[in-house]
C-alpha cells in the first residue's frame, strides 16, 4: 500500500468492501488486500448492457487506474507507470485500450511497455545526474545603506546555466516571457537550536529583479546572485535557498551548507502520491519531501495558504483549504484519505510534541500562530478545537507586537502534558503514527 494506505478507514466509495489477507497468505496476513478486494468486481470483463451480460462492474481495474486517476488534483502523472506497476509490463492485455483505443489491445512482447512512457524517468535521471551545489557568502558592506551584501553562488553539475538561459531552458511556467525567471534564490535567517527558518529577508530572481538583485554568469557555468538585504539579527544565521526550473518541468533545489532543518517526512513522502516529480508552483516540486516549498512556506514568511509549511500541508489535505476546494468541485483528500493516519506522510517516530520548538509562525495581516496550535488547527478547524488549544497556551492570530522577532515571542503551549505520545490522551491513541 502506498497512496491508499488507509482506504478502508475512510468514507470513500466502496471502502467497506476492502478486506485483509488471511493467515493463508505467507508474509501478508492481516495486511490490507486493497487491489485484490477491488478485483472481486472490477476485473478485466466489463458489464454489458444488461446486468446478466459480461462482468459485474462497468469500470475495469485498468480503467480505474489509467483513466479515473487523471482526476487527481495536482502533481500526478498517469504515465509514471512504475508508481503502481512494480514488475515489467510485457502483456498489455486491454490496459492500453483505455487511452489508445482497440488497436492497442492484447500485445504480448518481451519489452517492458512501461518504458514507452519515459518523461518522468528522464526528469528523475536529470535530477540525479545533475545535482546542485550552493554556497552563501558575505561580500562587504553596501556603502549606501550600511547593510551587508549577501551573495549566493549556484552551480549544477555538468550543466552550463548561461547556455541554458540562451537556449530558453530556464523560463519558468509561472513567469512566461522571462528567459531567466527559472533561476531564483532567497536569503533567510534561521534559528540554530531548532533549524526553523524564521524570516525571508530577500528574494532574488535572475530575470525580474527583487531588492537590487545583481546576477553574474561565471565561466565555469555557474551563476552568482547578490542582493542588498536587511541587517541579519545576531542571534540567527544567514542561509540561502535556491530553486531552478529547467525545461518548464524539472525542479532542482539546493540549500547553502549552513542550513540543517528538522525533518519529519521522508524524501519520497510527497512523490508517493504526487508522482509527477516536475515543477508545480513557482519552482517548487514534490521531491525531497517538498523541501523546495520551504523557500516561501516557512515560519517567517506570511502566506495565505497557512502559517508555515506543516499547517499549509494539513489544511490543503484535510482542513479549511481542502473544504474550500471540495465546495468548488475540486478533487481533495477529504474523501480519499484518513487525516488521522499521520504515518502516510510522516516518518516513523518523528511526531513528538515535547520536542516541538516554541517558534511562532507568521500569517498574513501581521498576525502569528504558535507552533503546535498552527499544525493541529490545519485539520482540527472547529471553534471548540480552537478554544481548547488557546486554553492550553496556544496562540491563534496573535498580533505581532513592536519590532521583536517572532521567534522570541514569550509563550508556552502545554499540549505535550496530555497529548504527547504515551500520555493519557496522547496523539498516538487517536492517530496512526
Secondary structure as UniProt FT lines:
FT   TURN            3..6
FT   HELIX           7..9
FT   TURN            13..14
FT   HELIX           15..17
FT   STRAND          19..20
FT   TURN            23..24
FT   TURN            26..30
FT   STRAND          32..33
FT   HELIX           34..39
FT   TURN            40..41
FT   TURN            51..52
FT   HELIX           61..66
FT   HELIX           68..71
FT   TURN            78..79
FT   HELIX           81..83
FT   TURN            93..96
FT   HELIX           97..100
FT   HELIX           102..104
FT   HELIX           113..116
FT   HELIX           119..129
FT   STRAND          132..141
FT   TURN            143..145
FT   STRAND          148..156
FT   TURN            157..158
FT   HELIX           161..166
FT   TURN            167..170
FT   HELIX           173..175
FT   TURN            176..177
FT   TURN            179..182
FT   STRAND          183..191
FT   TURN            192..195
FT   STRAND          196..205
FT   STRAND          214..217
FT   TURN            219..220
FT   STRAND          223..228
FT   TURN            234..235
FT   STRAND          237..246
FT   TURN            247..249
FT   STRAND          250..255
FT   TURN            257..258
FT   TURN            267..273
FT   TURN            275..276
FT   STRAND          279..281
FT   TURN            282..283
FT   STRAND          284..285
FT   HELIX           288..295
FT   TURN            299..300
FT   TURN            304..305
FT   HELIX           308..318
FT   HELIX           320..327
FT   TURN            328..329
FT   TURN            334..336
FT   TURN            339..340
FT   HELIX           342..344
FT   TURN            348..349
FT   HELIX           353..355
FT   STRAND          360..363
FT   TURN            364..366
FT   STRAND          367..370
FT   HELIX           371..376
FT   TURN            377..379
FT   HELIX           383..391
FT   TURN            392..393
FT   STRAND          398..399
FT   TURN            402..403
FT   HELIX           406..408
FT   HELIX           415..419
FT   TURN            421..422
FT   TURN            424..425
FT   HELIX           427..429
//
